[in-house]
Amino acid sequence: MSIQKTSKSSERIVKAMEEIDSQASLQCDSVRGSIPPKLFRRLKTKPRGFAEETIVSPGCSSSKEVELESSVWRNLPEELVDRIMAWLPPIFFIRLQGVCKRWRDILNEHGFLRLLSQLPTHGPCFLITQKNGDIWHSAMYSHPMRQWHSLPLISTPKKAHSLIASAGGLLCFSALVGRHDELFICNPFRREYRQVPDMHHKRQLGFVNMFMDTKSRSYRIVAAGDYSYLGGNNRAFPTEVYDSKSNSWAIYDSVPVGILHSSKSAFCNGRLYCLTSYPCGLVAFDVDRGLWESVPVRMPHSLLDAFLVAGEYGCLLLVGRTGLYSVHQSMRIWELNLQKMDWTEVGKMPHILFNGWLKSIAESFQCFGNGNCIFFAAQKYQKWLVYDLMKKCWYSFGGCPLISGSPGKSLKGIFFEPRLDTLVHQQ
């Protein structure tokens, strides 16, 4: 009886492995029909001041199918199976956990979590969330796989109403309770969440950002401002920083100059940079000293709206739309030169792609990313682009499963790097 049971379990494991291999070779060509054919060819464009080749294509190369021998897979040592599983994309664990009891509980084994922490991340992804009633639906576009994936329902309290930040595989949600916000941390792949302790000064947060300490695998949350008092008797609340290791908030009396925007900030080289309005400029929060400082750098000429991105090797990128009196617009990318205190242009969106992506000069957009990948989202028409800084390539993708299921409802997009080893409860 035990032999038959073991044989059936092995067959289920082999079938799961075969399904994973076939899924990994799927191509993301669902958007091909919505993009003009001329955008799929290699565009040898040379924007002014650059000699780069720009590629606009959502396709990806197919991998050769490999036939899996059941007699080999069922006799693999458990340690080797764990190493194979650790290299799989995180999205596949949702299916693998239904194969057997051990695979369902493997994310709670310290040895497997330690193995995951030693491996590189899956890569940049674009996460879209949508709240229907008390339920959060989500879908993730994996740039390495060039494919959309529907995710399980996100576990958060019913009162959580807004997704405000992400870092290291974690999501930060806020819930308005009375006249102050409560924060919740969630790992959607581990289906875990926890409430962050209350701040010393309860407020309706005007600015929130979260970043991950890659060495200690702990996360911090920076909170500043009070949204409920903007435009009125604005009270200068001190800045507070939450540390997951100590599970407590630290208070810093330093207060930033200008109005901060959570979506226009980036953590880079131990400093949290943020664009401000009224006045327009750039400020930075030194995490170690707990001090806000103004960065004396002039913004690019004719900048209409912009976002910050933490680039590769500790560089800070500014991505923005420029134009004179809302005409002759273009999308450009700059890198901050700390020695000269100036912005150096390093990229530009091809004009034909810019006009096809933003239909109106007044249309708003979002931009977020990390490292070499920058995601662009035109929320009104639900169209997305990604720019690979290293390859100098532009990709267009669509076909989000949330749109077909719930057309016309607002979607929230955010940069996301899935990780299975990041815990919401830190020790």
Salt bridges, closest charged atoms under 4 A:
GLU19 OE2 - ARG95 NH1 3.44
GLU53 OE1 - ARG42 NH1 2.96
GLU78 OE2 - ARG102 NE 3.45
ASP82 OD2 - ARG102 NH2 2.77
ASP105 OD2 - LYS101 NZ 3.18
GLU109 OE1 - ARG102 NH2 3.45
GLU182 OE1 - LYS159 NZ 2.88
GLU192 OE1 - ARG190 NE 3.28
ASP198 OD2 - LYS202 NZ 3.81
GLU240 OE2 - ARG203 NH2 3.08
ASP243 OD2 - ARG220 NE 3.93
ASP286 OD2 - ARG289 NE 3.29
GLU293 OE1 - ARG271 NH2 2.45
GLU293 OE2 - ARG289 NH2 2.48
ASP305 OD2 - ARG321 NH2 3.02
GLU345 OE2 - ARG332 NH1 2.79
ASP421 OD1 - ARG419 NE 2.81
